[in-house]
Amino acid sequence: MNPVLLCDLDGVLVDSAHAIDRVYRDWARRHGLDEELVVTTAQGRPSRAVVRACAPSLDVDAERSAIDAAHIADQDGVVAIAGAAELLAGTPPERLAVVTSCSTPLARARFLAAGLAQPRVCITEEQVARGKPDPEGYVRAAAALGADPRACVVLEDAPAGVAAGLAAGMRVIGVLTSHIAAELGAAHAFVGDLTGVPVVAAGLVA
């Protein structure tokens, strides 16, 4: 069976770790927050969830907008993960989607900075009521492609994303760019980058 691939963006298709770290550390310092707590909380989660978790007294909408603007402005060092361009080009558009905690403008900026083509189906934070680890984004992506969740393979690098894919009833490949396998222990398989993903994914839904 040919799998339907549902990919996270940051840490899976693009390496944006340093840019994300800079933005959240700057935000934490401006509000007198624990930098390490903010950075850890932010992994794989939408910015609004980070604000609610780390600074619930602040205006969530205003802070989300400020964080998003900072992310869009800082694309320094953002590059494609090895094998990402080939994976996007080699997967039929009806079997491919991106599910990201980024806003639509930020996702567009990430793809542009990394020199990657954005897939036709891209589920961003504006399109879901509940971000990862809730499965809503992955469920919506499968529905948009008309795909059975059992035929879907999720590519994720963060625990929140792995949890979302599993909760959606999908197979999950942990991409070891930001976490070690032990931290993504519930994933069905692991890869270091995207070069071998098609073979691994096909094996998971065979």
Backbone torsions as a table, in degrees:
resi	resn	phi	psi	omega
1	MET	NA	133.5	176.1
2	ASN	-80.9	122.1	-175.7
3	PRO	-75.7	154.7	167.9
4	VAL	-92.0	126.0	-176.7
5	LEU	-99.2	123.7	176.6
6	LEU	-116.1	110.5	-170.3
7	CYS	-108.6	134.9	164.1
8	ASP	-67.7	166.7	-178.3
9	LEU	-102.9	-71.1	-179.0
10	ASP	-66.5	125.5	179.6
11	GLY	87.5	-9.8	178.7
12	VAL	-117.1	-57.9	176.2
13	LEU	-91.6	-34.3	-179.4
14	VAL	-127.3	145.2	172.6
15	ASP	-93.1	102.0	-178.8
16	SER	-123.0	17.6	-171.6
17	ALA	-57.2	-44.4	-176.8
18	HIS	-68.4	-39.3	179.0
19	ALA	-64.8	-44.0	179.2
20	ILE	-62.6	-43.9	179.5
21	ASP	-59.6	-44.5	-179.9
22	ARG	-61.2	-45.8	-176.4
23	VAL	-64.3	-46.6	-176.7
24	TYR	-72.4	-34.0	176.4
25	ARG	-66.9	-39.9	177.5
26	ASP	-63.8	-43.3	178.7
27	TRP	-62.4	-42.7	179.2
28	ALA	-62.7	-43.4	179.9
29	ARG	-63.6	-41.3	-178.5
30	ARG	-62.8	-26.8	-178.4
31	HIS	-108.8	9.6	177.8
32	GLY	66.1	34.2	-178.1
33	LEU	-100.4	162.7	177.3
34	ASP	-70.8	113.7	-175.8
35	GLU	-59.7	-45.2	-176.3
36	GLU	-65.3	-38.8	178.2
37	LEU	-63.8	-43.4	-179.6
38	VAL	-63.1	-47.8	-177.8
39	VAL	-62.7	-42.1	179.1
40	THR	-66.2	-43.5	-179.6
41	THR	-63.5	-33.4	-173.9
42	ALA	-73.3	-14.8	-172.8
43	GLN	-64.5	111.4	175.8
44	GLY	78.3	8.6	-175.9
45	ARG	-117.5	151.4	176.1
46	PRO	-68.5	152.8	-175.1
47	SER	-60.8	-33.8	180.0
48	ARG	-63.2	-35.7	178.1
49	ALA	-69.5	-34.5	177.9
50	VAL	-65.5	-43.8	178.8
51	VAL	-61.9	-46.4	-179.1
52	ARG	-61.7	-38.6	-176.9
53	ALA	-76.4	-38.7	-171.8
54	CYS	-100.4	-23.7	-177.4
55	ALA	-147.2	63.9	-174.3
56	PRO	-62.7	-16.7	179.8
57	SER	-81.1	-12.8	-178.6
58	LEU	-84.3	162.1	176.7
59	ASP	-72.7	109.9	-173.4
60	VAL	-60.0	-46.0	-177.1
61	ASP	-65.0	-42.5	-179.6
62	ALA	-65.5	-44.0	-178.6
63	GLU	-70.2	-38.2	176.9
64	ARG	-59.7	-43.0	179.6
65	SER	-63.9	-41.4	-179.9
66	ALA	-65.8	-42.9	179.1
67	ILE	-64.5	-43.4	-179.0
68	ASP	-62.7	-42.8	179.0
69	ALA	-62.2	-39.6	178.9
70	ALA	-65.9	-40.1	177.6
71	HIS	-62.9	-44.8	-178.8
72	ILE	-62.5	-38.0	-177.4
73	ALA	-73.3	-25.9	-175.6
74	ASP	-109.2	92.5	175.6
75	GLN	-112.0	15.6	-178.0
76	ASP	-63.2	123.8	177.5
77	GLY	83.7	0.6	178.8
78	VAL	-74.0	123.4	-177.9
79	VAL	-138.4	164.5	178.1
80	ALA	-74.8	142.5	171.4
81	ILE	-69.6	145.4	179.5
82	ALA	-54.5	127.4	178.9
83	GLY	90.6	-6.6	-176.5
84	ALA	-65.8	-46.4	-178.2
85	ALA	-61.2	-42.1	-179.0
86	GLU	-68.2	-38.1	179.2
87	LEU	-65.1	-44.4	-179.7
88	LEU	-65.9	-41.0	-178.7
89	ALA	-72.6	-30.0	-173.6
90	GLY	-93.2	-5.2	-179.9
91	THR	-102.0	125.3	179.1
92	PRO	-56.0	140.8	-175.7
93	PRO	-59.6	-26.5	179.6
94	GLU	-78.6	-3.5	179.1
95	ARG	-122.6	25.6	-174.2
96	LEU	-145.7	134.6	173.5
97	ALA	-150.1	157.3	173.1
98	VAL	-111.0	136.9	176.4
99	VAL	-126.1	109.9	-171.3
100	THR	-131.1	153.5	173.7
101	SER	-83.3	-3.0	176.3
102	CYS	-70.4	155.1	167.3
103	SER	-72.9	167.6	178.5
104	THR	-60.5	-46.6	178.5
105	PRO	-63.7	-36.8	179.8
106	LEU	-69.4	-41.7	177.1
107	ALA	-58.4	-43.8	178.7
108	ARG	-60.3	-42.0	180.0
109	ALA	-65.8	-38.7	178.9
110	ARG	-64.0	-48.3	179.2
111	PHE	-59.2	-43.1	-179.3
112	LEU	-63.4	-46.5	-178.4
113	ALA	-62.2	-36.0	-177.7
114	ALA	-87.2	-5.1	-179.7
115	GLY	70.4	32.9	-178.8
116	LEU	-110.6	150.8	176.3
117	ALA	-83.6	129.1	-179.9
118	GLN	-78.4	129.3	178.7
119	PRO	-62.6	159.7	-179.3
120	ARG	-61.2	-41.3	178.4
121	VAL	-100.4	116.8	179.7
122	CYS	-138.4	106.2	-179.2
123	ILE	-88.0	114.9	-178.0
124	THR	-109.4	177.6	-173.0
125	GLU	-63.3	-27.7	-179.5
126	GLU	-68.4	-19.1	-173.8
127	GLN	-93.5	0.5	-180.0
128	VAL	-129.4	150.7	176.0
129	ALA	-85.9	-26.9	-176.5
130	ARG	-131.1	122.8	179.9
131	GLY	-82.0	174.2	176.6
132	LYS	-55.7	138.9	17.8
133	PRO	-86.0	6.3	174.7
134	ASP	-65.2	142.4	-176.7
135	PRO	-79.1	-0.2	-171.9
136	GLU	-52.1	-44.8	-177.7
137	GLY	-60.3	-42.9	-179.5
138	TYR	-71.6	-36.3	176.3
139	VAL	-63.2	-42.5	179.0
140	ARG	-64.8	-39.5	179.6
141	ALA	-63.7	-44.8	178.9
142	ALA	-61.6	-41.8	179.4
143	ALA	-64.6	-39.8	-179.9
144	ALA	-63.0	-29.7	179.5
145	LEU	-93.7	-3.9	-176.9
146	GLY	66.3	33.9	-173.5
147	ALA	-106.2	144.1	171.8
148	ASP	-72.1	129.7	178.3
149	PRO	-52.8	-30.1	-179.4
150	ARG	-70.0	-15.7	177.3
151	ALA	-96.5	1.5	-175.5
152	CYS	-98.3	139.6	173.8
153	VAL	-119.8	125.1	-178.2
154	VAL	-96.7	136.0	174.8
155	LEU	-108.8	116.8	-174.9
156	GLU	-140.7	148.9	178.9
157	ASP	-114.2	-8.3	-174.8
158	ALA	-122.2	150.4	-179.6
159	PRO	-55.3	-39.6	-179.6
160	ALA	-62.6	-39.0	179.6
161	GLY	-71.4	-40.3	176.4
162	VAL	-60.0	-44.8	179.4
163	ALA	-61.2	-39.1	179.3
164	ALA	-64.1	-45.8	179.6
165	GLY	-63.2	-42.4	179.3
166	LEU	-65.4	-40.9	179.6
167	ALA	-65.6	-24.1	177.3
168	ALA	-81.6	-2.4	179.2
169	GLY	80.9	26.5	-176.2
170	MET	-111.1	161.7	170.9
171	ARG	-77.9	147.2	-175.8
172	VAL	-130.1	131.0	171.8
173	ILE	-105.5	123.1	176.1
174	GLY	-84.0	123.5	178.2
175	VAL	-96.9	116.3	-168.5
176	LEU	-86.6	62.5	178.5
177	THR	-103.4	-27.7	-177.8
178	SER	-124.8	-15.9	180.0
179	HIS	-137.8	156.4	175.2
180	ILE	-85.0	164.8	-175.9
181	ALA	-58.1	-37.3	-178.8
182	ALA	-60.7	-27.9	179.4
183	GLU	-83.4	-14.8	177.6
184	LEU	-117.1	35.2	-167.2
185	GLY	-59.7	-21.2	-178.4
186	ALA	-83.1	-9.6	179.1
187	ALA	-65.1	153.8	-176.9
188	HIS	-82.1	-23.0	-179.7
189	ALA	-157.8	167.2	-178.1
190	PHE	-137.3	145.8	175.0
191	VAL	-138.4	153.7	178.9
192	GLY	-82.9	-31.2	175.7
193	ASP	-150.0	-162.3	-173.2
194	LEU	-98.6	2.9	-173.7
195	THR	-64.8	-31.9	-178.3
196	GLY	-105.8	10.4	-173.7
197	VAL	-60.5	-45.3	-176.7
198	PRO	-54.9	-41.5	-179.8
199	VAL	-68.8	-44.4	-179.7
200	VAL	-63.8	-45.3	-178.3
201	ALA	-62.5	-42.1	-179.7
202	ALA	-61.5	-36.5	178.7
203	GLY	-67.7	-28.4	-176.9
204	LEU	-76.2	-25.4	-177.4
205	VAL	-113.4	9.1	-179.1
206	ALA	-64.3	NA	NA
